[in-house]
Amino acid sequence: MTDSHIHIGQFREKYYDFDIVFDIVFGSGKIDKIAYPSTSSCIDNVEYDFVFKEIEKAQKKYSDVAIPLFWIIPD
């Protein structure tokens, strides 16, 4: 099973840490693999290095079960 609608990162005033999100998802025992983007890419004037670092940290721990998606916001 794959769920490609898991988000990590900054969303409005709350930050969703990948460890917390992934622990909840995989802790369910129902999901084998996920694909995920970082909503931090939606921050106005975001420095994409910040987004890359978020994804890099997640991949160091979850590379066998999580596939990163990279969003680029045209604005």
PQR file with spaces between the fields and no chain letter, atoms N, CA, C, O and H, PARSE charges and radii, in Angstrom:
ATOM       1  N    MET     1       0.842   -1.171    0.000 -0.4000 1.5000
ATOM       2  CA   MET     1       0.000    0.000    0.000 -0.0000 2.0000
ATOM       3  C    MET     1       0.887    1.235    0.000  0.5500 1.7000
ATOM       4  O    MET     1       1.892    1.278    0.710 -0.5500 1.4000
ATOM       5  N    THR     2       0.532    2.220   -0.774 -0.4000 1.5000
ATOM       6  CA   THR     2       1.253    3.488   -0.796 -0.0000 2.0000
ATOM       7  C    THR     2       0.280    4.628   -0.575  0.5500 1.7000
ATOM       8  O    THR     2      -0.782    4.670   -1.196 -0.5500 1.4000
ATOM       9  H    THR     2      -0.284    2.185   -1.350  0.4000 1.0000
ATOM      10  N    ASP     3       0.627    5.538    0.291 -0.4000 1.5000
ATOM      11  CA   ASP     3      -0.151    6.747    0.485 -0.0000 2.0000
ATOM      12  C    ASP     3       0.752    7.908    0.123  0.5500 1.7000
ATOM      13  O    ASP     3       1.744    8.157    0.808 -0.5500 1.4000
ATOM      14  H    ASP     3       1.489    5.504    0.795  0.4000 1.0000
ATOM      15  N    SER     4       0.428    8.615   -0.932 -0.4000 1.5000
ATOM      16  CA   SER     4       1.286    9.721   -1.374 -0.0000 2.0000
ATOM      17  C    SER     4       0.775   11.075   -0.885  0.5500 1.7000
ATOM      18  O    SER     4       1.095   12.112   -1.465 -0.5500 1.4000
ATOM      19  H    SER     4      -0.378    8.412   -1.489  0.4000 1.0000
ATOM      20  N    HIS     5      -0.010   11.060    0.170 -0.4000 1.5000
ATOM      21  CA   HIS     5      -0.547   12.319    0.670 -0.0000 2.0000
ATOM      22  C    HIS     5      -0.148   12.565    2.126  0.5500 1.7000
ATOM      23  O    HIS     5      -0.962   13.004    2.939 -0.5500 1.4000
ATOM      24  H    HIS     5      -0.270   10.217    0.641  0.4000 1.0000
ATOM      25  N    ILE     6       1.091   12.282    2.435 -0.4000 1.5000
ATOM      26  CA   ILE     6       1.660   12.554    3.747 -0.0000 2.0000
ATOM      27  C    ILE     6       2.533   13.792    3.596  0.5500 1.7000
ATOM      28  O    ILE     6       3.366   13.859    2.692 -0.5500 1.4000
ATOM      29  H    ILE     6       1.752   11.926    1.774  0.4000 1.0000
ATOM      30  N    HIS     7       2.347   14.760    4.467 -0.4000 1.5000
ATOM      31  CA   HIS     7       3.131   15.992    4.388 -0.0000 2.0000
ATOM      32  C    HIS     7       4.013   16.138    5.613  0.5500 1.7000
ATOM      33  O    HIS     7       3.637   15.752    6.720 -0.5500 1.4000
ATOM      34  H    HIS     7       1.671   14.705    5.201  0.4000 1.0000
ATOM      35  N    ILE     8       5.188   16.701    5.399 -0.4000 1.5000
ATOM      36  CA   ILE     8       6.050   17.113    6.498 -0.0000 2.0000
ATOM      37  C    ILE     8       6.339   18.597    6.305  0.5500 1.7000
ATOM      38  O    ILE     8       6.067   19.154    5.241 -0.5500 1.4000
ATOM      39  H    ILE     8       5.494   17.015    4.500  0.4000 1.0000
ATOM      40  N    GLY     9       6.886   19.232    7.325 -0.4000 1.5000
ATOM      41  CA   GLY     9       7.336   20.614    7.185 -0.0000 2.0000
ATOM      42  C    GLY     9       6.386   21.650    7.745  0.5500 1.7000
ATOM      43  O    GLY     9       5.432   21.333    8.457 -0.5500 1.4000
ATOM      44  H    GLY     9       7.107   18.780    8.189  0.4000 1.0000
ATOM      45  N    GLN    10       6.670   22.899    7.405 -0.4000 1.5000
ATOM      46  CA   GLN    10       5.909   24.045    7.898 -0.0000 2.0000
ATOM      47  C    GLN    10       4.594   24.172    7.143  0.5500 1.7000
ATOM      48  O    GLN    10       4.569   24.162    5.912 -0.5500 1.4000
ATOM      49  H    GLN    10       7.445   23.157    6.826  0.4000 1.0000
ATOM      50  N    PHE    11       3.503   24.291    7.891 -0.4000 1.5000
ATOM      51  CA   PHE    11       2.198   24.567    7.295 -0.0000 2.0000
ATOM      52  C    PHE    11       1.505   25.582    8.179  0.5500 1.7000
ATOM      53  O    PHE    11       1.096   25.277    9.299 -0.5500 1.4000
ATOM      54  H    PHE    11       3.523   24.299    8.891  0.4000 1.0000
ATOM      55  N    ARG    12       1.379   26.788    7.663 -0.4000 1.5000
ATOM      56  CA   ARG    12       0.880   27.929    8.433 -0.0000 2.0000
ATOM      57  C    ARG    12       1.717   28.093    9.685  0.5500 1.7000
ATOM      58  O    ARG    12       2.938   28.214    9.583 -0.5500 1.4000
ATOM      59  H    ARG    12       1.711   27.035    6.753  0.4000 1.0000
ATOM      60  N    GLU    13       1.101   28.103   10.879 -0.4000 1.5000
ATOM      61  CA   GLU    13       1.895   28.368   12.081 -0.0000 2.0000
ATOM      62  C    GLU    13       2.438   27.107   12.749  0.5500 1.7000
ATOM      63  O    GLU    13       3.109   27.210   13.776 -0.5500 1.4000
ATOM      64  H    GLU    13       0.110   28.004   10.962  0.4000 1.0000
ATOM      65  N    LYS    14       2.176   25.932   12.206 -0.4000 1.5000
ATOM      66  CA   LYS    14       2.612   24.685   12.830 -0.0000 2.0000
ATOM      67  C    LYS    14       3.668   23.984   11.969  0.5500 1.7000
ATOM      68  O    LYS    14       3.601   23.991   10.740 -0.5500 1.4000
ATOM      69  H    LYS    14       1.631   25.848   11.372  0.4000 1.0000
ATOM      70  N    TYR    15       4.635   23.384   12.651 -0.4000 1.5000
ATOM      71  CA   TYR    15       5.667   22.608   11.969 -0.0000 2.0000
ATOM      72  C    TYR    15       5.411   21.129   12.213  0.5500 1.7000
ATOM      73  O    TYR    15       5.268   20.708   13.361 -0.5500 1.4000
ATOM      74  H    TYR    15       4.689   23.379   13.650  0.4000 1.0000
ATOM      75  N    TYR    16       5.352   20.339   11.156 -0.4000 1.5000
ATOM      76  CA   TYR    16       5.102   18.907   11.234 -0.0000 2.0000
ATOM      77  C    TYR    16       6.420   18.166   11.007  0.5500 1.7000
ATOM      78  O    TYR    16       6.859   17.973    9.873 -0.5500 1.4000
ATOM      79  H    TYR    16       5.468   20.681   10.224  0.4000 1.0000
ATOM      80  N    ASP    17       7.028   17.763   12.107 -0.4000 1.5000
ATOM      81  CA   ASP    17       8.305   17.066   12.070 -0.0000 2.0000
ATOM      82  C    ASP    17       8.133   15.683   11.444  0.5500 1.7000
ATOM      83  O    ASP    17       7.192   14.962   11.773 -0.5500 1.4000
ATOM      84  H    ASP    17       6.671   17.920   13.028  0.4000 1.0000
ATOM      85  N    PHE    18       9.035   15.319   10.549 -0.4000 1.5000
ATOM      86  CA   PHE    18       8.909   14.039    9.848 -0.0000 2.0000
ATOM      87  C    PHE    18       8.888   12.859   10.808  0.5500 1.7000
ATOM      88  O    PHE    18       8.157   11.898   10.566 -0.5500 1.4000
ATOM      89  H    PHE    18       9.800   15.905   10.282  0.4000 1.0000
ATOM      90  N    ASP    19       9.659   12.895   11.885 -0.4000 1.5000
ATOM      91  CA   ASP    19       9.673   11.776   12.830 -0.0000 2.0000
ATOM      92  C    ASP    19       8.295   11.539   13.439  0.5500 1.7000
ATOM      93  O    ASP    19       7.856   10.396   13.565 -0.5500 1.4000
ATOM      94  H    ASP    19      10.252   13.676   12.081  0.4000 1.0000
ATOM      95  N    ILE    20       7.624   12.602   13.811 -0.4000 1.5000
ATOM      96  CA   ILE    20       6.298   12.467   14.421 -0.0000 2.0000
ATOM      97  C    ILE    20       5.297   11.951   13.395  0.5500 1.7000
ATOM      98  O    ILE    20       4.540   11.021   13.673 -0.5500 1.4000
ATOM      99  H    ILE    20       7.981   13.531   13.709  0.4000 1.0000
ATOM     100  N    VAL    21       5.295   12.558   12.206 -0.4000 1.5000
ATOM     101  CA   VAL    21       4.358   12.164   11.158 -0.0000 2.0000
ATOM     102  C    VAL    21       4.603   10.717   10.736  0.5500 1.7000
ATOM     103  O    VAL    21       3.661    9.929   10.655 -0.5500 1.4000
ATOM     104  H    VAL    21       5.911   13.314   11.981  0.4000 1.0000
ATOM     105  N    PHE    22       5.848   10.364   10.469 -0.4000 1.5000
ATOM     106  CA   PHE    22       6.150    9.005   10.007 -0.0000 2.0000
ATOM     107  C    PHE    22       5.877    7.973   11.097  0.5500 1.7000
ATOM     108  O    PHE    22       5.401    6.879   10.796 -0.5500 1.4000
ATOM     109  H    PHE    22       6.614   11.004   10.535  0.4000 1.0000
ATOM     110  N    ASP    23       6.166    8.295   12.350 -0.4000 1.5000
ATOM     111  CA   ASP    23       5.881    7.356   13.443 -0.0000 2.0000
ATOM     112  C    ASP    23       4.379    7.057   13.523  0.5500 1.7000
ATOM     113  O    ASP    23       3.989    5.912   13.750 -0.5500 1.4000
ATOM     114  H    ASP    23       6.552    9.184   12.595  0.4000 1.0000
ATOM     115  N    ILE    24       3.556    8.057   13.341 -0.4000 1.5000
ATOM     116  CA   ILE    24       2.105    7.857   13.359 -0.0000 2.0000
ATOM     117  C    ILE    24       1.682    6.976   12.189  0.5500 1.7000
ATOM     118  O    ILE    24       0.938    6.011   12.365 -0.5500 1.4000
ATOM     119  H    ILE    24       3.873    8.987   13.156  0.4000 1.0000
ATOM     120  N    VAL    25       2.158    7.311   11.006 -0.4000 1.5000
ATOM     121  CA   VAL    25       1.769    6.576    9.797 -0.0000 2.0000
ATOM     122  C    VAL    25       2.216    5.119    9.884  0.5500 1.7000
ATOM     123  O    VAL    25       1.406    4.208    9.710 -0.5500 1.4000
ATOM     124  H    VAL    25       2.763    8.094   10.864  0.4000 1.0000
ATOM     125  N    PHE    26       3.488    4.899   10.149 -0.4000 1.5000
ATOM     126  CA   PHE    26       3.998    3.532   10.168 -0.0000 2.0000
ATOM     127  C    PHE    26       3.563    2.781   11.422  0.5500 1.7000
ATOM     128  O    PHE    26       3.500    1.552   11.415 -0.5500 1.4000
ATOM     129  H    PHE    26       4.146    5.639   10.290  0.4000 1.0000
ATOM     130  N    GLY    27       3.268    3.497   12.484 -0.4000 1.5000
ATOM     131  CA   GLY    27       2.782    2.879   13.708 -0.0000 2.0000
ATOM     132  C    GLY    27       1.400    2.257   13.563  0.5500 1.7000
ATOM     133  O    GLY    27       0.993    1.427   14.376 -0.5500 1.4000
ATOM     134  H    GLY    27       3.319    4.496   12.489  0.4000 1.0000
ATOM     135  N    SER    28       0.689    2.661   12.528 -0.4000 1.5000
ATOM     136  CA   SER    28      -0.639    2.096   12.287 -0.0000 2.0000
ATOM     137  C    SER    28      -0.558    0.628   11.900  0.5500 1.7000
ATOM     138  O    SER    28      -1.519   -0.122   12.070 -0.5500 1.4000
ATOM     139  H    SER    28       1.020    3.335   11.867  0.4000 1.0000
ATOM     140  N    GLY    29       0.602    0.222   11.376 -0.4000 1.5000
ATOM     141  CA   GLY    29       0.762   -1.157   10.927 -0.0000 2.0000
ATOM     142  C    GLY    29       0.058   -1.465    9.624  0.5500 1.7000
ATOM     143  O    GLY    29       0.040   -2.618    9.193 -0.5500 1.4000
ATOM     144  H    GLY    29       1.383    0.831   11.238  0.4000 1.0000
ATOM     145  N    LYS    30      -0.521   -0.466    8.989 -0.4000 1.5000
ATOM     146  CA   LYS    30      -1.298   -0.672    7.764 -0.0000 2.0000
ATOM     147  C    LYS    30      -0.606   -0.134    6.517  0.5500 1.7000
ATOM     148  O    LYS    30      -1.034   -0.424    5.399 -0.5500 1.4000
ATOM     149  H    LYS    30      -0.507    0.470    9.339  0.4000 1.0000
ATOM     150  N    ILE    31       0.453    0.642    6.697 -0.4000 1.5000
ATOM     151  CA   ILE    31       1.101    1.292    5.560 -0.0000 2.0000
ATOM     152  C    ILE    31       2.540    0.794    5.465  0.5500 1.7000
ATOM     153  O    ILE    31       3.285    0.796    6.445 -0.5500 1.4000
ATOM     154  H    ILE    31       0.799    0.877    7.605  0.4000 1.0000
ATOM     155  N    ASP    32       2.910    0.366    4.251 -0.4000 1.5000
ATOM     156  CA   ASP    32       4.245   -0.179    4.008 -0.0000 2.0000
ATOM     157  C    ASP    32       5.239    0.869    3.540  0.5500 1.7000
ATOM     158  O    ASP    32       6.387    0.893    3.983 -0.5500 1.4000
ATOM     159  H    ASP    32       2.305    0.364    3.455  0.4000 1.0000
ATOM     160  N    LYS    33       4.788    1.738    2.638 -0.4000 1.5000
ATOM     161  CA   LYS    33       5.650    2.770    2.054 -0.0000 2.0000
ATOM     162  C    LYS    33       4.835    4.021    1.812  0.5500 1.7000
ATOM     163  O    LYS    33       3.616    3.969    1.645 -0.5500 1.4000
ATOM     164  H    LYS    33       3.855    1.718    2.278  0.4000 1.0000
ATOM     165  N    ILE    34       5.536    5.162    1.797 -0.4000 1.5000
ATOM     166  CA   ILE    34       4.878    6.430    1.510 -0.0000 2.0000
ATOM     167  C    ILE    34       5.731    7.259    0.560  0.5500 1.7000
ATOM     168  O    ILE    34       6.935    7.043    0.421 -0.5500 1.4000
ATOM     169  H    ILE    34       6.526    5.205    1.933  0.4000 1.0000
ATOM     170  N    ALA    35       5.086    8.189   -0.073 -0.4000 1.5000
ATOM     171  CA   ALA    35       5.765    9.266   -0.794 -0.0000 2.0000
ATOM     172  C    ALA    35       5.320   10.541   -0.094  0.5500 1.7000
ATOM     173  O    ALA    35       4.164   10.663    0.311 -0.5500 1.4000
ATOM     174  H    ALA    35       4.108    8.365    0.040  0.4000 1.0000
ATOM     175  N    TYR    36       6.234   11.483    0.046 -0.4000 1.5000
ATOM     176  CA   TYR    36       5.900   12.674    0.838 -0.0000 2.0000
ATOM     177  C    TYR    36       6.566   13.923    0.281  0.5500 1.7000
ATOM     178  O    TYR    36       7.712   13.865   -0.165 -0.5500 1.4000
ATOM     179  H    TYR    36       7.173   11.383   -0.283  0.4000 1.0000
ATOM     180  N    PRO    37       5.865   15.049    0.300 -0.5600 1.5000
ATOM     181  CA   PRO    37       6.469   16.344    0.015  0.2800 2.0000
ATOM     182  C    PRO    37       6.637   17.124    1.327  0.5500 1.7000
ATOM     183  O    PRO    37       6.095   16.745    2.365 -0.5500 1.4000
ATOM     184  N    SER    38       7.375   18.184    1.254 -0.4000 1.5000
ATOM     185  CA   SER    38       7.494   19.098    2.380 -0.0000 2.0000
ATOM     186  C    SER    38       6.658   20.334    2.085  0.5500 1.7000
ATOM     187  O    SER    38       6.865   21.011    1.078 -0.5500 1.4000
ATOM     188  H    SER    38       7.815   18.491    0.410  0.4000 1.0000
ATOM     189  N    THR    39       5.711   20.620    2.974 -0.4000 1.5000
ATOM     190  CA   THR    39       4.906   21.825    2.797 -0.0000 2.0000
ATOM     191  C    THR    39       5.710   23.086    3.089  0.5500 1.7000
ATOM     192  O    THR    39       5.226   24.194    2.858 -0.5500 1.4000
ATOM     193  H    THR    39       5.543   20.070    3.792  0.4000 1.0000
ATOM     194  N    SER    40       6.930   22.930    3.593 -0.4000 1.5000
ATOM     195  CA   SER    40       7.794   24.099    3.798 -0.0000 2.0000
ATOM     196  C    SER    40       8.097   24.790    2.473  0.5500 1.7000
ATOM     197  O    SER    40       8.449   25.969    2.451 -0.5500 1.4000
ATOM     198  H    SER    40       7.324   22.030    3.780  0.4000 1.0000
ATOM     199  N    SER    41       7.960   24.055    1.366 -0.4000 1.5000
ATOM     200  CA   SER    41       8.198   24.681    0.060 -0.0000 2.0000
ATOM     201  C    SER    41       7.148   25.728   -0.267  0.5500 1.7000
ATOM     202  O    SER    41       7.326   26.495   -1.215 -0.5500 1.4000
ATOM     203  H    SER    41       7.674   23.097    1.383  0.4000 1.0000
ATOM     204  N    CYS    42       6.057   25.783    0.492 -0.4000 1.5000
ATOM     205  CA   CYS    42       4.997   26.775    0.272 -0.0000 2.0000
ATOM     206  C    CYS    42       5.226   28.073    1.033  0.5500 1.7000
ATOM     207  O    CYS    42       4.461   29.024    0.870 -0.5500 1.4000
ATOM     208  H    CYS    42       5.913   25.160    1.261  0.4000 1.0000
ATOM     209  N    ILE    43       6.268   28.132    1.865 -0.4000 1.5000
ATOM     210  CA   ILE    43       6.558   29.346    2.619 -0.0000 2.0000
ATOM     211  C    ILE    43       6.958   30.457    1.642  0.5500 1.7000
ATOM     212  O    ILE    43       7.749   30.227    0.727 -0.5500 1.4000
ATOM     213  H    ILE    43       6.889   27.360    1.998  0.4000 1.0000
ATOM     214  N    ASP    44       6.415   31.644    1.838 -0.4000 1.5000
ATOM     215  CA   ASP    44       6.814   32.777    0.988 -0.0000 2.0000
ATOM     216  C    ASP    44       8.323   32.963    1.027  0.5500 1.7000
ATOM     217  O    ASP    44       8.922   32.948    2.103 -0.5500 1.4000
ATOM     218  H    ASP    44       5.773   31.831    2.581  0.4000 1.0000
ATOM     219  N    ASN    45       8.932   33.135   -0.118 -0.4000 1.5000
ATOM     220  CA   ASN    45      10.369   33.379   -0.252 -0.0000 2.0000
ATOM     221  C    ASN    45      11.222   32.293    0.417  0.5500 1.7000
ATOM     222  O    ASN    45      12.273   32.584    0.989 -0.5500 1.4000
ATOM     223  H    ASN    45       8.446   33.146   -0.991  0.4000 1.0000
ATOM     224  N    VAL    46      10.766   31.062    0.339 -0.4000 1.5000
ATOM     225  CA   VAL    46      11.488   29.962    0.973 -0.0000 2.0000
ATOM     226  C    VAL    46      12.878   29.789    0.345  0.5500 1.7000
ATOM     227  O    VAL    46      13.061   29.956   -0.861 -0.5500 1.4000
ATOM     228  H    VAL    46       9.913   30.825   -0.126  0.4000 1.0000
ATOM     229  N    GLU    47      13.813   29.461    1.170 -0.4000 1.5000
ATOM     230  CA   GLU    47      15.132   29.060    0.703 -0.0000 2.0000
ATOM     231  C    GLU    47      15.061   27.549    0.520  0.5500 1.7000
ATOM     232  O    GLU    47      14.893   26.816    1.494 -0.5500 1.4000
ATOM     233  H    GLU    47      13.665   29.326    2.150  0.4000 1.0000
ATOM     234  N    TYR    48      15.186   27.082   -0.704 -0.4000 1.5000
ATOM     235  CA   TYR    48      14.991   25.661   -0.962 -0.0000 2.0000
ATOM     236  C    TYR    48      16.036   24.789   -0.274  0.5500 1.7000
ATOM     237  O    TYR    48      15.818   23.585   -0.134 -0.5500 1.4000
ATOM     238  H    TYR    48      15.323   27.677   -1.495  0.4000 1.0000
ATOM     239  N    ASP    49      17.160   25.352    0.159 -0.4000 1.5000
ATOM     240  CA   ASP    49      18.123   24.575    0.944 -0.0000 2.0000
ATOM     241  C    ASP    49      17.467   24.069    2.225  0.5500 1.7000
ATOM     242  O    ASP    49      17.763   22.962    2.676 -0.5500 1.4000
ATOM     243  H    ASP    49      17.336   26.330    0.045  0.4000 1.0000
ATOM     244  N    PHE    50      16.585   24.864    2.808 -0.4000 1.5000
ATOM     245  CA   PHE    50      15.852   24.458    4.009 -0.0000 2.0000
ATOM     246  C    PHE    50      15.006   23.212    3.721  0.5500 1.7000
ATOM     247  O    PHE    50      14.985   22.270    4.514 -0.5500 1.4000
ATOM     248  H    PHE    50      16.345   25.763    2.441  0.4000 1.0000
ATOM     249  N    VAL    51      14.321   23.219    2.595 -0.4000 1.5000
ATOM     250  CA   VAL    51      13.484   22.088    2.197 -0.0000 2.0000
ATOM     251  C    VAL    51      14.349   20.868    1.903  0.5500 1.7000
ATOM     252  O    VAL    51      14.020   19.762    2.332 -0.5500 1.4000
ATOM     253  H    VAL    51      14.339   23.984    1.951  0.4000 1.0000
ATOM     254  N    PHE    52      15.448   21.054    1.179 -0.4000 1.5000
ATOM     255  CA   PHE    52      16.362   19.943    0.890 -0.0000 2.0000
ATOM     256  C    PHE    52      16.879   19.309    2.177  0.5500 1.7000
ATOM     257  O    PHE    52      16.987   18.086    2.264 -0.5500 1.4000
ATOM     258  H    PHE    52      15.715   21.952    0.830  0.4000 1.0000
ATOM     259  N    LYS    53      17.197   20.124    3.172 -0.4000 1.5000
ATOM     260  CA   LYS    53      17.723   19.598    4.439 -0.0000 2.0000
ATOM     261  C    LYS    53      16.657   18.794    5.184  0.5500 1.7000
ATOM     262  O    LYS    53      16.964   17.766    5.787 -0.5500 1.4000
ATOM     263  H    LYS    53      17.109   21.118    3.102  0.4000 1.0000
ATOM     264  N    GLU    54      15.403   19.260    5.142 -0.4000 1.5000
ATOM     265  CA   GLU    54      14.322   18.487    5.756 -0.0000 2.0000
ATOM     266  C    GLU    54      14.229   17.101    5.126  0.5500 1.7000
ATOM     267  O    GLU    54      14.155   16.089    5.823 -0.5500 1.4000
ATOM     268  H    GLU    54      15.154   20.095    4.652  0.4000 1.0000
ATOM     269  N    ILE    55      14.234   17.076    3.816 -0.4000 1.5000
ATOM     270  CA   ILE    55      14.108   15.812    3.094 -0.0000 2.0000
ATOM     271  C    ILE    55      15.334   14.934    3.329  0.5500 1.7000
ATOM     272  O    ILE    55      15.205   13.722    3.500 -0.5500 1.4000
ATOM     273  H    ILE    55      14.293   17.898    3.250  0.4000 1.0000
ATOM     274  N    GLU    56      16.505   15.531    3.339 -0.4000 1.5000
ATOM     275  CA   GLU    56      17.731   14.779    3.575 -0.0000 2.0000
ATOM     276  C    GLU    56      17.701   14.101    4.954  0.5500 1.7000
ATOM     277  O    GLU    56      18.091   12.940    5.074 -0.5500 1.4000
ATOM     278  H    GLU    56      16.610   16.516    3.200  0.4000 1.0000
ATOM     279  N    LYS    57      17.249   14.802    5.977 -0.4000 1.5000
ATOM     280  CA   LYS    57      17.150   14.223    7.327 -0.0000 2.0000
ATOM     281  C    LYS    57      16.174   13.049    7.334  0.5500 1.7000
ATOM     282  O    LYS    57      16.455   12.005    7.923 -0.5500 1.4000
ATOM     283  H    LYS    57      16.932   15.745    5.879  0.4000 1.0000
ATOM     284  N    ALA    58      15.036   13.222    6.682 -0.4000 1.5000
ATOM     285  CA   ALA    58      14.042   12.146    6.632 -0.0000 2.0000
ATOM     286  C    ALA    58      14.590   10.933    5.885  0.5500 1.7000
ATOM     287  O    ALA    58      14.357    9.793    6.285 -0.5500 1.4000
ATOM     288  H    ALA    58      14.808   14.070    6.204  0.4000 1.0000
ATOM     289  N    GLN    59      15.313   11.185    4.809 -0.4000 1.5000
ATOM     290  CA   GLN    59      15.839   10.083    4.016 -0.0000 2.0000
ATOM     291  C    GLN    59      16.927    9.297    4.738  0.5500 1.7000
ATOM     292  O    GLN    59      17.064    8.092    4.531 -0.5500 1.4000
ATOM     293  H    GLN    59      15.502   12.112    4.485  0.4000 1.0000
ATOM     294  N    LYS    60      17.696    9.970    5.579 -0.4000 1.5000
ATOM     295  CA   LYS    60      18.732    9.265    6.339 -0.0000 2.0000
ATOM     296  C    LYS    60      18.113    8.198    7.238  0.5500 1.7000
ATOM     297  O    LYS    60      18.727    7.162    7.492 -0.5500 1.4000
ATOM     298  H    LYS    60      17.585   10.949    5.747  0.4000 1.0000
ATOM     299  N    LYS    61      16.909    8.450    7.712 -0.4000 1.5000
ATOM     300  CA   LYS    61      16.266    7.536    8.650 -0.0000 2.0000
ATOM     301  C    LYS    61      15.256    6.602    7.985  0.5500 1.7000
ATOM     302  O    LYS    61      15.060    5.479    8.450 -0.5500 1.4000
ATOM     303  H    LYS    61      16.410    9.292    7.506  0.4000 1.0000
ATOM     304  N    TYR    62      14.618    7.046    6.913 -0.4000 1.5000
ATOM     305  CA   TYR    62      13.487    6.305    6.351 -0.0000 2.0000
ATOM     306  C    TYR    62      13.639    5.971    4.856  0.5500 1.7000
ATOM     307  O    TYR    62      12.632    5.753    4.182 -0.5500 1.4000
ATOM     308  H    TYR    62      14.777    7.958    6.535  0.4000 1.0000
ATOM     309  N    SER    63      14.835    5.929    4.337 -0.4000 1.5000
ATOM     310  CA   SER    63      15.016    5.761    2.892 -0.0000 2.0000
ATOM     311  C    SER    63      14.436    4.457    2.347  0.5500 1.7000
ATOM     312  O    SER    63      14.096    4.378    1.166 -0.5500 1.4000
ATOM     313  H    SER    63      15.653    6.106    4.885  0.4000 1.0000
ATOM     314  N    ASP    64      14.320    3.447    3.185 -0.4000 1.5000
ATOM     315  CA   ASP    64      13.793    2.166    2.714 -0.0000 2.0000
ATOM     316  C    ASP    64      12.263    2.150    2.601  0.5500 1.7000
ATOM     317  O    ASP    64      11.711    1.264    1.948 -0.5500 1.4000
ATOM     318  H    ASP    64      14.596    3.510    4.144  0.4000 1.0000
ATOM     319  N    VAL    65      11.567    3.115    3.226 -0.4000 1.5000
ATOM     320  CA   VAL    65      10.100    3.103    3.215 -0.0000 2.0000
ATOM     321  C    VAL    65       9.463    4.428    2.798  0.5500 1.7000
ATOM     322  O    VAL    65       8.239    4.515    2.700 -0.5500 1.4000
ATOM     323  H    VAL    65      12.015    3.834    3.757  0.4000 1.0000
ATOM     324  N    ALA    66      10.271    5.459    2.552 -0.4000 1.5000
ATOM     325  CA   ALA    66       9.714    6.774    2.225 -0.0000 2.0000
ATOM     326  C    ALA    66      10.409    7.357    0.993  0.5500 1.7000
ATOM     327  O    ALA    66      11.637    7.372    0.906 -0.5500 1.4000
ATOM     328  H    ALA    66      11.265    5.389    2.631  0.4000 1.0000
ATOM     329  N    ILE    67       9.616    7.826    0.062 -0.4000 1.5000
ATOM     330  CA   ILE    67      10.118    8.396   -1.187 -0.0000 2.0000
ATOM     331  C    ILE    67       9.786    9.887   -1.205  0.5500 1.7000
ATOM     332  O    ILE    67       8.613   10.255   -1.136 -0.5500 1.4000
ATOM     333  H    ILE    67       8.618    7.814    0.132  0.4000 1.0000
ATOM     334  N    PRO    68      10.801   10.750   -1.297 -0.5600 1.5000
ATOM     335  CA   PRO    68      10.509   12.181   -1.287  0.2800 2.0000
ATOM     336  C    PRO    68       9.954   12.676   -2.619  0.5500 1.7000
ATOM     337  O    PRO    68      10.351   12.213   -3.688 -0.5500 1.4000
ATOM     338  N    LEU    69       9.043   13.613   -2.529 -0.4000 1.5000
ATOM     339  CA   LEU    69       8.539   14.351   -3.687 -0.0000 2.0000
ATOM     340  C    LEU    69       8.980   15.790   -3.494  0.5500 1.7000
ATOM     341  O    LEU    69       8.894   16.313   -2.383 -0.5500 1.4000
ATOM     342  H    LEU    69       8.721   13.989   -1.661  0.4000 1.0000
ATOM     343  N    PHE    70       9.440   16.432   -4.530 -0.4000 1.5000
ATOM     344  CA   PHE    70       9.882   17.812   -4.388 -0.0000 2.0000
ATOM     345  C    PHE    70       8.959   18.730   -5.139  0.5500 1.7000
ATOM     346  O    PHE    70       8.821   18.630   -6.358 -0.5500 1.4000
ATOM     347  H    PHE    70       9.510   16.007   -5.433  0.4000 1.0000
ATOM     348  N    TRP    71       8.314   19.639   -4.401 -0.4000 1.5000
ATOM     349  CA   TRP    71       7.430   20.627   -4.979 -0.0000 2.0000
ATOM     350  C    TRP    71       8.204   21.899   -5.251  0.5500 1.7000
ATOM     351  O    TRP    71       9.039   22.316   -4.448 -0.5500 1.4000
ATOM     352  H    TRP    71       8.426   19.720   -3.410  0.4000 1.0000
ATOM     353  N    ILE    72       7.928   22.497   -6.358 -0.4000 1.5000
ATOM     354  CA   ILE    72       8.425   23.853   -6.638 -0.0000 2.0000
ATOM     355  C    ILE    72       7.196   24.711   -6.840  0.5500 1.7000
ATOM     356  O    ILE    72       6.363   24.417   -7.697 -0.5500 1.4000
ATOM     357  H    ILE    72       7.249   22.159   -7.010  0.4000 1.0000
ATOM     358  N    ILE    73       7.077   25.772   -6.058 -0.4000 1.5000
ATOM     359  CA   ILE    73       5.935   26.668   -6.151 -0.0000 2.0000
ATOM     360  C    ILE    73       6.315   27.797   -7.125  0.5500 1.7000
ATOM     361  O    ILE    73       7.255   28.548   -6.863 -0.5500 1.4000
ATOM     362  H    ILE    73       7.755   26.011   -5.362  0.4000 1.0000
ATOM     363  N    PRO    74       5.589   27.916   -8.246 -0.5600 1.5000
ATOM     364  CA   PRO    74       5.966   28.888   -9.268  0.2800 2.0000
ATOM     365  C    PRO    74       6.072   30.321   -8.791  0.5500 1.7000
ATOM     366  O    PRO    74       6.873   31.083   -9.332 -0.5500 1.4000
ATOM     367  N    ASP    75       5.287   30.717   -7.793 -0.4000 1.5000
ATOM     368  CA   ASP    75       5.348   32.096   -7.302 -0.0000 2.0000
ATOM     369  C    ASP    75       6.711   32.383   -6.740  0.5500 1.7000
ATOM     370  O    ASP    75       6.965   33.493   -6.274 -0.5500 1.4000
ATOM     371  H    ASP    75       4.636   30.098   -7.354  0.4000 1.0000
